């Protein structure tokens, strides 16, 4: 009888426990908690130190800590390394803040779009969907082999390598290339 009561309590505890544990994902060696905002999580990812530095240089920290919701396509350090040598150093200079802001806000879409939402848009669009970024440009989402990728306005492609990293104010999808607006 005692074992039955303990088992019942254990099941009740599991049933009523918050499901945040199941929703955490590892990005850049750190857990990303759905109870934290985009900035609170991003600063812990060792794969996103360049992105975090760029967001700070552009003055976008407060915005991305805000209520949102936002969908962020977050390039990794390796994605920034694919840019021509010296590009990041050039962009983070104070005199280039407007250009940096344009590039970073091109990686953000208003609303919380999960991978399932993006896939549904692609299916409804007959193989592609167009998203309007916060910057005002267009990103095209497509599917290949059950994976989603983005095509920027210059024709560059970026794969979503880690999808559905949920945040308190949106969702992050990790991408492997920096997207460029016109």
N, CA, C and O of each residue as an XYZ file, in Angstrom:
728
protein
N       0.828     -1.196      0.000
C       0.000      0.000      0.000
C       0.868      1.255      0.000
O       0.581      2.223     -0.705
N       1.947      1.225      0.811
C       2.840      2.372      0.903
C       3.465      2.674     -0.459
O       3.579      3.837     -0.847
N       3.875      1.616     -1.196
C       4.462      1.792     -2.522
C       3.452      2.391     -3.491
O       3.814      3.204     -4.342
N       2.197      1.998     -3.368
C       1.141      2.513     -4.235
C       0.945      4.014     -4.005
O       0.796      4.777     -4.959
N       0.946      4.432     -2.743
C       0.782      5.858     -2.408
C       1.972      6.662     -2.926
O       1.789      7.739     -3.494
N       3.182      6.154     -2.737
C       4.387      6.844     -3.224
C       4.343      6.950     -4.743
O       4.663      7.997     -5.307
N       3.947      5.867     -5.401
C       3.838      5.879     -6.866
C       2.809      6.898     -7.332
O       3.034      7.600     -8.317
N       1.697      6.984     -6.641
C       0.646      7.941     -7.004
C       1.149      9.372     -6.863
O       0.890     10.214     -7.723
N       1.879      9.649     -5.762
C       2.448     10.985     -5.580
C       3.477     11.308     -6.655
O       3.527     12.428     -7.163
N       4.292     10.325     -6.994
C       5.310     10.533     -8.031
C       4.661     10.837     -9.372
O       5.096     11.746    -10.079
N       3.632     10.091     -9.725
C       2.923     10.354    -10.987
C       2.266     11.726    -10.979
O       2.297     12.441    -11.981
N       1.670     12.092     -9.844
C       1.032     13.403     -9.736
C       2.067     14.513     -9.885
O       1.816     15.514    -10.556
N       3.225     14.338     -9.264
C       4.287     15.343     -9.361
C       4.755     15.505    -10.804
O       4.981     16.625    -11.262
N       4.900     14.401    -11.515
C       5.320     14.461    -12.916
C       4.244     15.135    -13.758
O       4.552     15.959    -14.619
N       2.986     14.789    -13.514
C       1.889     15.333    -14.305
C       1.734     16.843    -14.125
O       1.407     17.558    -15.072
N       1.974     17.324    -12.894
C       1.769     18.731    -12.627
C       3.034     19.574    -12.699
O       2.961     20.797    -12.579
N       4.177     18.957    -12.891
C       5.443     19.704    -12.967
C       5.470     20.527    -14.242
O       4.937     20.100    -15.266
N       6.087     21.707    -14.193
C       6.189     22.494    -15.412
C       7.000     21.731    -16.453
O       7.932     21.000    -16.117
N       6.638     21.908    -17.709
C       7.305     21.159    -18.762
C       8.492     21.913    -19.357
O       8.914     21.606    -20.472
N       9.031     22.881    -18.643
C      10.163     23.633    -19.179
C      11.391     22.761    -19.358
O      12.215     23.024    -20.234
N      11.525     21.735    -18.548
C      12.686     20.862    -18.670
C      12.721     20.195    -20.035
O      13.777     20.091    -20.659
N      11.553     19.742    -20.497
C      11.476     19.068    -21.785
C      11.721     20.039    -22.937
O      12.100     19.613    -24.028
N      11.516     21.311    -22.718
C      11.623     22.288    -23.789
C      13.008     22.910    -23.901
O      13.281     23.608    -24.878
N      13.869     22.685    -22.956
C      15.200     23.276    -23.060
C      15.975     22.568    -24.169
O      15.804     21.372    -24.408
N      16.825     23.332    -24.833
C      17.692     22.782    -25.876
C      19.106     23.242    -25.592
O      19.328     24.280    -24.969
N      20.047     22.460    -26.055
C      21.457     22.828    -25.931
C      21.876     23.560    -27.191
O      21.690     23.061    -28.301
N      22.440     24.744    -27.018
C      22.967     25.534    -28.127
C      24.301     26.099    -27.667
O      24.378     26.772    -26.640
N      25.329     25.827    -28.417
C      26.645     26.350    -28.067
C      27.120     25.905    -26.704
O      27.796     26.658    -26.003
N      26.771     24.683    -26.320
C      27.223     24.140    -25.053
C      26.447     24.614    -23.835
O      26.834     24.319    -22.705
N      25.368     25.340    -24.047
C      24.580     25.854    -22.927
C      23.102     25.525    -23.125
O      22.599     25.475    -24.247
N      22.429     25.304    -22.009
C      20.989     25.091    -22.076
C      20.299     26.410    -22.360
O      20.645     27.444    -21.789
N      19.329     26.363    -23.241
C      18.510     27.523    -23.567
C      17.152     27.306    -22.896
O      16.436     26.358    -23.217
N      16.814     28.180    -21.978
C      15.607     28.025    -21.182
C      14.456     28.823    -21.767
O      14.614     30.008    -22.063
N      13.292     28.188    -21.939
C      12.138     28.903    -22.498
C      11.593     29.983    -21.571
O      10.756     30.783    -21.990
N      12.047     30.025    -20.323
C      11.607     31.053    -19.377
C      12.465     32.313    -19.478
O      12.128     33.339    -18.887
N      13.574     32.245    -20.225
C      14.461     33.406    -20.391
C      14.222     34.042    -21.751
O      13.723     33.395    -22.672
N      14.586     35.327    -21.868
C      14.401     35.997    -23.155
C      15.573     35.702    -24.092
O      16.546     35.055    -23.705
N      15.464     36.177    -25.302
C      16.442     35.896    -26.350
C      17.856     36.277    -25.921
O      18.784     35.489    -26.105
N      18.036     37.447    -25.363
C      19.365     37.900    -24.954
C      19.887     37.087    -23.773
O      21.050     36.684    -23.764
N      19.040     36.847    -22.783
C      19.467     36.078    -21.609
C      20.001     34.703    -21.996
O      20.941     34.208    -21.376
N      19.414     34.088    -23.007
C      19.895     32.787    -23.469
C      21.104     32.923    -24.392
O      22.086     32.197    -24.236
N      21.042     33.836    -25.337
C      22.095     33.956    -26.357
C      23.469     34.226    -25.740
O      24.477     33.719    -26.234
N      23.518     35.006    -24.682
C      24.822     35.336    -24.084
C      25.527     34.103    -23.514
O      26.726     34.156    -23.237
N      24.812     33.011    -23.337
C      25.407     31.791    -22.787
C      25.902     30.821    -23.857
O      26.581     29.846    -23.538
N      25.572     31.076    -25.109
C      25.978     30.179    -26.193
C      27.374     30.529    -26.688
O      27.599     31.633    -27.183
N      28.310     29.598    -26.558
C      29.665     29.854    -27.048
C      29.713     29.905    -28.571
O      30.703     30.364    -29.142
N      28.665     29.442    -29.232
C      28.602     29.488    -30.699
C      28.048     30.804    -31.231
O      27.995     31.005    -32.444
N      27.634     31.703    -30.338
C      27.000     32.945    -30.776
C      27.655     34.200    -30.194
O      27.000     35.233    -30.064
N      28.929     34.120    -29.846
C      29.602     35.282    -29.261
C      29.716     36.436    -30.261
O      29.618     37.601    -29.873
N      29.919     36.126    -31.523
C      30.001     37.189    -32.537
C      28.651     37.864    -32.697
O      28.572     39.090    -32.776
N      27.586     37.071    -32.746
C      26.240     37.635    -32.868
C      25.920     38.520    -31.668
O      25.396     39.621    -31.838
N      26.222     38.061    -30.472
C      25.949     38.846    -29.268
C      26.725     40.159    -29.296
O      26.175     41.208    -28.961
N      28.000     40.113    -29.693
C      28.807     41.345    -29.790
C      28.208     42.294    -30.827
O      28.181     43.507    -30.617
N      27.734     41.749    -31.934
C      27.136     42.585    -32.984
C      25.824     43.208    -32.501
O      25.556     44.379    -32.770
N      25.015     42.434    -31.797
C      23.746     42.952    -31.260
C      24.026     44.093    -30.283
O      23.319     45.100    -30.282
N      25.053     43.935    -29.456
C      25.430     45.009    -28.525
C      25.908     46.238    -29.289
O      25.512     47.358    -28.966
N      26.755     46.044    -30.301
C      27.288     47.163    -31.079
C      26.178     47.912    -31.821
O      26.267     49.122    -32.026
N      25.140     47.188    -32.217
C      24.027     47.806    -32.939
C      23.001     48.441    -32.002
O      22.087     49.131    -32.455
N      23.152     48.211    -30.702
C      22.197     48.779    -29.751
C      20.857     48.069    -29.756
O      19.828     48.687    -29.483
N      20.854     46.777    -30.063
C      19.598     46.032    -30.165
C      19.293     45.160    -28.945
O      18.301     44.432    -28.940
N      20.129     45.228    -27.921
C      19.931     44.386    -26.740
C      18.561     44.641    -26.124
O      17.804     43.699    -25.890
N      18.238     45.882    -25.864
C      16.968     46.220    -25.213
C      15.772     45.739    -26.036
O      14.795     45.232    -25.485
N      15.855     45.900    -27.343
C      14.772     45.446    -28.219
C      14.560     43.945    -28.096
O      13.428     43.487    -27.942
N      15.653     43.169    -28.164
C      15.542     41.712    -28.117
C      15.293     41.165    -26.709
O      15.045     39.972    -26.535
N      15.360     42.037    -25.715
C      14.941     41.669    -24.364
C      13.459     41.997    -24.169
O      12.852     41.580    -23.183
N      12.882     42.742    -25.109
C      11.495     43.191    -25.015
C      10.500     42.059    -25.191
O      10.883     40.905    -25.384
N       9.211     42.401    -25.121
C       8.164     41.379    -25.116
C       8.016     40.601    -26.421
O       7.567     39.455    -26.405
N       8.389     41.212    -27.560
C       8.251     40.499    -28.827
C       6.789     40.211    -29.125
O       5.932     41.061    -28.885
N       6.495     39.041    -29.638
C       7.430     37.938    -29.870
C       8.230     38.119    -31.153
O       7.798     38.789    -32.091
N       9.409     37.503    -31.168
C      10.311     37.557    -32.303
C      10.688     36.149    -32.743
O      10.772     35.227    -31.931
N      10.911     36.006    -34.032
C      11.554     34.812    -34.572
C      12.917     35.279    -35.047
O      13.018     36.144    -35.916
N      13.962     34.705    -34.475
C      15.325     35.119    -34.802
C      16.052     33.968    -35.497
O      16.093     32.846    -34.993
N      16.614     34.265    -36.647
C      17.478     33.328    -37.349
C      18.902     33.718    -36.950
O      19.461     34.688    -37.463
N      19.475     32.948    -36.028
C      20.713     33.322    -35.345
C      21.940     32.673    -35.980
O      22.153     31.471    -35.824
N      22.750     33.461    -36.695
C      23.972     32.900    -37.280
C      25.004     32.563    -36.202
O      25.152     33.287    -35.218
N      25.701     31.471    -36.404
C      26.766     31.045    -35.493
C      28.044     31.831    -35.772
O      28.140     32.558    -36.761
N      29.011     31.673    -34.892
C      30.334     32.272    -35.127
C      30.902     31.791    -36.460
O      31.488     32.576    -37.206
N      30.732     30.506    -36.760
C      31.221     29.954    -38.031
C      30.545     30.619    -39.214
O      31.173     30.815    -40.254
N      29.270     30.971    -39.073
C      28.565     31.672    -40.149
C      29.209     33.034    -40.396
O      29.412     33.430    -41.544
N      29.528     33.749    -39.318
C      30.189     35.051    -39.474
C      31.588     34.888    -40.058
O      32.066     35.752    -40.792
N      32.243     33.767    -39.726
C      33.588     33.506    -40.267
C      33.583     33.295    -41.777
O      34.621     33.450    -42.421
N      32.440     32.947    -42.349
C      32.332     32.757    -43.806
C      32.356     34.087    -44.562
O      32.622     34.122    -45.763
N      32.075     35.180    -43.849
C      32.089     36.496    -44.497
C      33.523     36.850    -44.881
O      34.468     36.332    -44.287
N      33.693     37.728    -45.870
C      35.052     38.143    -46.236
C      35.818     38.674    -45.022
O      35.241     39.308    -44.139
N      37.106     38.409    -44.992
C      37.968     38.841    -43.883
C      37.780     40.322    -43.587
O      37.764     41.152    -44.495
N      37.639     40.641    -42.308
C      37.512     42.031    -41.877
C      36.092     42.571    -41.871
O      35.862     43.681    -41.392
N      35.125     41.808    -42.395
C      33.742     42.305    -42.481
C      33.159     42.588    -41.106
O      32.591     43.657    -40.884
N      33.292     41.643    -40.178
C      32.710     41.828    -38.845
C      33.373     43.006    -38.139
O      32.684     43.836    -37.546
N      34.696     43.090    -38.194
C      35.403     44.212    -37.563
C      34.939     45.547    -38.137
O      34.805     46.531    -37.410
N      34.700     45.574    -39.424
C      34.213     46.785    -40.097
C      32.808     47.140    -39.612
O      32.526     48.298    -39.304
N      31.931     46.137    -39.547
C      30.531     46.384    -39.201
C      30.320     46.829    -37.760
O      29.392     47.591    -37.487
N      31.160     46.372    -36.828
C      30.934     46.729    -35.424
C      31.499     48.096    -35.045
O      31.366     48.528    -33.900
N      32.127     48.775    -36.001
C      32.599     50.137    -35.731
C      31.394     51.062    -35.597
O      30.413     50.910    -36.325
N      31.460     52.017    -34.672
C      30.317     52.921    -34.445
C      29.799     53.612    -35.709
O      28.593     53.814    -35.853
N      30.689     53.971    -36.612
C      30.255     54.665    -37.833
C      29.484     53.757    -38.798
O      28.897     54.244    -39.764
N      29.480     52.442    -38.544
C      28.770     51.502    -39.417
C      27.538     50.886    -38.734
O      27.013     49.863    -39.174
N      27.097     51.527    -37.663
C      25.979     51.014    -36.875
C      24.715     50.823    -37.712
O      24.010     49.829    -37.532
N      24.415     51.738    -38.612
C      23.195     51.636    -39.429
C      23.234     50.390    -40.322
O      22.233     49.687    -40.454
N      24.375     50.124    -40.924
C      24.518     48.939    -41.781
C      24.417     47.670    -40.956
O      23.747     46.718    -41.357
N      25.076     47.648    -39.806
C      25.022     46.491    -38.916
C      23.589     46.241    -38.458
O      23.125     45.100    -38.455
N      22.894     47.297    -38.077
C      21.503     47.172    -37.633
C      20.631     46.612    -38.750
O      19.771     45.768    -38.503
N      20.847     47.074    -39.965
C      20.079     46.579    -41.122
C      20.305     45.079    -41.306
O      19.350     44.336    -41.533
N      21.535     44.633    -41.212
C      21.841     43.209    -41.388
C      21.236     42.382    -40.254
O      20.637     41.335    -40.501
N      21.389     42.839    -39.029
C      20.872     42.075    -37.888
C      19.345     42.008    -37.874
O      18.778     40.947    -37.613
N      18.676     43.123    -38.151
C      17.213     43.114    -38.140
C      16.645     42.354    -39.337
O      15.465     42.004    -39.352
N      17.483     42.102    -40.337
C      17.090     41.239    -41.457
C      16.980     39.779    -41.011
O      16.362     38.970    -41.705
N      17.562     39.436    -39.879
C      17.500     38.091    -39.326
C      16.327     37.901    -38.364
O      16.211     36.848    -37.737
N      15.466     38.894    -38.242
C      14.375     38.865    -37.272
C      13.040     39.052    -37.987
O      12.895     39.922    -38.845
N      12.074     38.222    -37.617
C      10.713     38.312    -38.133
C       9.789     38.504    -36.938
O       9.978     37.871    -35.899
N       8.801     39.364    -37.075
C       7.830     39.567    -35.995
C       6.998     38.301    -35.820
O       6.623     37.655    -36.799
N       6.717     37.956    -34.581
C       5.911     36.779    -34.276
C       6.782     35.600    -33.878
O       8.006     35.643    -33.999
N       6.140     34.562    -33.407
C       6.820     33.337    -32.972
C       6.488     32.253    -33.991
O       5.408     31.662    -33.961
N       7.436     32.005    -34.894
C       7.241     31.013    -35.948
C       8.098     29.780    -35.670
O       9.321     29.820    -35.802
N       7.453     28.702    -35.292
C       8.160     27.444    -35.065
C       8.536     26.831    -36.402
O       8.101     27.303    -37.453
N       9.341     25.782    -36.363
C       9.693     25.070    -37.601
C       8.429     24.504    -38.245
O       8.304     24.508    -39.470
N       7.493     24.019    -37.431
C       6.228     23.511    -37.971
C       5.447     24.622    -38.660
O       4.849     24.396    -39.712
N       5.447     25.830    -38.075
C       4.779     26.974    -38.702
C       5.437     27.308    -40.038
O       4.751     27.544    -41.033
N       6.770     27.327    -40.054
C       7.498     27.623    -41.288
C       7.220     26.560    -42.347
O       7.004     26.885    -43.515
N       7.224     25.300    -41.943
C       6.950     24.200    -42.865
C       5.539     24.316    -43.435
O       5.329     24.085    -44.626
N       4.587     24.668    -42.602
C       3.204     24.837    -43.066
C       3.119     25.956    -44.096
O       2.420     25.822    -45.100
N       3.826     27.060    -43.854
C       3.852     28.168    -44.814
C       4.457     27.723    -46.148
O       3.971     28.099    -47.215
N       5.518     26.923    -46.078
C       6.163     26.412    -47.287
C       5.188     25.527    -48.065
O       5.066     25.650    -49.284
N       4.503     24.644    -47.361
C       3.536     23.749    -48.008
C       2.399     24.556    -48.645
O       2.003     24.290    -49.780
N       1.876     25.552    -47.901
C       0.799     26.395    -48.434
C       1.266     27.199    -49.641
O       0.478     27.500    -50.536
N       2.544     27.544    -49.662
C       3.101     28.331    -50.761
C       3.566     27.491    -51.937
O       4.150     28.016    -52.885
N       3.309     26.182    -51.882
C       3.691     25.320    -52.998
C       5.187     25.088    -53.103
O       5.701     24.860    -54.198
N       5.891     25.144    -51.985
C       7.322     24.860    -51.988
C       8.187     25.983    -51.454
O       9.382     25.795    -51.224
N       7.591     27.150    -51.254
C       8.343     28.254    -50.650
C       7.382     29.228    -49.982
O       6.192     29.278    -50.293
N       7.928     29.982    -49.074
C       7.148     31.013    -48.388
C       8.029     32.243    -48.236
O       9.241     32.135    -48.051
N       7.416     33.394    -48.313
C       8.145     34.643    -48.161
C       7.817     35.246    -46.806
O       6.651     35.384    -46.434
N       8.864     35.602    -46.079
C       8.721     36.255    -44.781
C       9.197     37.689    -44.904
O      10.175     37.968    -45.597
N       8.509     38.596    -44.234
C       8.960     39.989    -44.174
C       9.719     40.164    -42.867
O       9.200     39.870    -41.791
N      10.935     40.639    -42.971
C      11.777     40.810    -41.791
C      11.478     42.134    -41.100
O      10.819     43.006    -41.666
N      11.964     42.274    -39.886
C      11.822     43.527    -39.142
C      12.514     44.660    -39.909
O      12.070     45.807    -39.855
N      13.581     44.344    -40.612
C      14.313     45.318    -41.425
C      13.464     45.792    -42.600
O      13.716     46.866    -43.146
N      12.453     45.004    -43.002
C      11.587     45.359    -44.112
C      11.868     44.563    -45.381
O      11.138     44.676    -46.366
N      12.917     43.768    -45.355
C      13.257     42.951    -46.521
C      12.495     41.643    -46.531
O      11.665     41.375    -45.662
N      12.795     40.841    -47.529
C      12.125     39.552    -47.710
C      13.123     38.406    -47.575
O      14.246     38.478    -48.074
N      12.697     37.364    -46.901
C      13.426     36.102    -46.809
C      12.524     35.022    -47.379
O      11.321     35.011    -47.120
N      13.093     34.125    -48.143
C      12.327     33.001    -48.674
C      12.702     31.751    -47.897
O      13.881     31.442    -47.721
N      11.686     31.039    -47.435
C      11.883     29.783    -46.722
C      11.513     28.658    -47.675
O      10.490     28.708    -48.358
N      12.377     27.632    -47.706
C      12.126     26.469    -48.554
C      12.485     25.200    -47.784
O      13.132     25.248    -46.737
N      12.053     24.077    -48.326
C      12.325     22.783    -47.699
C      13.098     21.914    -48.678
O      12.840     21.911    -49.882
N      14.047     21.182    -48.127
C      14.759     20.186    -48.921
C      15.083     19.024    -47.989
O      15.819     19.177    -47.013
N      14.522     17.866    -48.307
C      14.784     16.684    -47.487
C      14.377     16.845    -46.042
O      15.118     16.434    -45.149
N      13.239     17.422    -45.788
C      12.709     17.637    -44.427
C      13.489     18.677    -43.629
O      13.245     18.849    -42.435
N      14.427     19.373    -44.276
C      15.173     20.443    -43.613
C      14.738     21.774    -44.218
O      14.421     21.859    -45.404
N      14.730     22.794    -43.393
C      14.366     24.132    -43.851
C      15.611     24.952    -44.124
O      16.603     24.870    -43.399
N      15.542     25.737    -45.174
C      16.615     26.689    -45.432
C      16.016     28.007    -45.885
O      14.864     28.084    -46.313
N      16.833     29.031    -45.777
C      16.425     30.390    -46.110
C      17.252     30.884    -47.280
O      18.432     30.557    -47.413
N      16.612     31.677    -48.125
C      17.307     32.327    -49.228
C      17.139     33.821    -49.017
O      16.018     34.317    -48.905
N      18.265     34.542    -48.962
C      18.195     35.985    -48.740
C      17.987     36.729    -50.063
O      17.925     36.114    -51.127
N      17.881     38.039    -49.983
C      17.601     38.862    -51.168
C      18.739     38.861    -52.180
O      18.543     39.247    -53.333
N      19.915     38.435    -51.765
C      21.062     38.379    -52.676
C      21.283     36.971    -53.235
O      22.233     36.731    -53.980
N      20.386     36.038    -52.862
C      20.500     34.667    -53.347
C      21.303     33.741    -52.458
O      21.470     32.565    -52.783
N      21.807     34.251    -51.337
C      22.561     33.416    -50.400
C      21.638     32.464    -49.661
O      20.489     32.800    -49.374
N      22.142     31.276    -49.352
C      21.352     30.261    -48.650
C      21.921     29.996    -47.263
O      23.131     30.042    -47.039
N      21.011     29.718    -46.347
C      21.389     29.388    -44.976
C      20.458     28.300    -44.473
O      19.237     28.433    -44.551
N      21.037     27.223    -43.956
C      20.252     26.121    -43.404
C      19.932     26.379    -41.938
O      20.745     26.935    -41.199
N      18.740     25.968    -41.530
C      18.402     25.970    -40.106
C      19.011     24.693    -39.530
O      18.586     23.586    -39.859
N      20.011     24.863    -38.667
C      20.725     23.706    -38.112
C      20.153     23.257    -36.771
O      20.215     22.075    -36.434
N      19.602     24.187    -36.015
C      18.901     23.868    -34.764
C      17.620     24.689    -34.781
O      17.659     25.919    -34.774
N      16.489     24.000    -34.803
C      15.192     24.679    -34.871
C      14.533     24.711    -33.496
O      14.872     23.944    -32.594
N      13.591     25.619    -33.376
C      12.683     25.657    -32.224
C      13.367     25.773    -30.873
O      13.111     24.978    -29.969
N      14.230     26.758    -30.739
C      14.824     27.074    -29.447
C      13.917     28.162    -28.851
O      14.126     29.355    -29.069
N      12.922     27.722    -28.105
C      11.894     28.630    -27.611
C      12.404     29.504    -26.475
O      13.161     29.054    -25.615
N      11.979     30.754    -26.487
C      12.350     31.773    -25.513
C      11.067     32.362    -24.928
O       9.982     32.121    -25.458
N      11.175     33.116    -23.864
C       9.986     33.744    -23.290
C       9.386     34.782    -24.237
O       8.192     35.072    -24.170
N      10.216     35.340    -25.119
C       9.734     36.382    -26.029
C       9.898     35.998    -27.505
O      10.020     36.871    -28.365
N       9.902     34.707    -27.792
C       9.972     34.285    -29.185
C      10.646     32.944    -29.356
O      10.600     32.084    -28.476
N      11.273     32.784    -30.506
C      11.938     31.533    -30.843
C      13.191     31.841    -31.658
O      13.206     32.762    -32.475
N      14.226     31.067    -31.424
C      15.458     31.178    -32.200
C      15.590     29.927    -33.055
O      15.324     28.814    -32.602
N      16.008     30.134    -34.308
C      16.418     29.052    -35.183
C      17.879     29.344    -35.519
O      18.186     30.391    -36.089
N      18.770     28.436    -35.174
C      20.192     28.624    -35.453
C      20.428     28.375    -36.931
O      19.951     27.381    -37.479
N      21.167     29.278    -37.586
C      21.467     29.151    -39.012
C      22.970     29.138    -39.241
O      23.745     29.608    -38.409
N      23.369     28.587    -40.393
C      24.795     28.380    -40.654
C      25.419     29.400    -41.599
O      26.577     29.246    -41.987
N      24.678     30.434    -41.975
C      25.218     31.518    -42.805
C      24.551     32.827    -42.414
O      23.414     32.842    -41.945
N      25.264     33.913    -42.610
C      24.709     35.239    -42.362
C      23.858     35.606    -43.580
O      24.294     35.470    -44.724
N      22.652     36.068    -43.314
C      21.724     36.470    -44.375
C      21.936     37.933    -44.707
O      22.162     38.750    -43.813
N      21.865     38.270    -45.988
C      22.148     39.640    -46.408
C      20.971     40.273    -47.140
O      20.453     39.710    -48.104
N      20.554     41.448    -46.674
C      19.492     42.180    -47.370
C      20.065     42.913    -48.586
O      21.280     43.057    -48.728
N      19.175     43.366    -49.446
C      19.621     44.213    -50.569
C      20.086     45.544    -50.067
O      20.499     46.392    -50.858
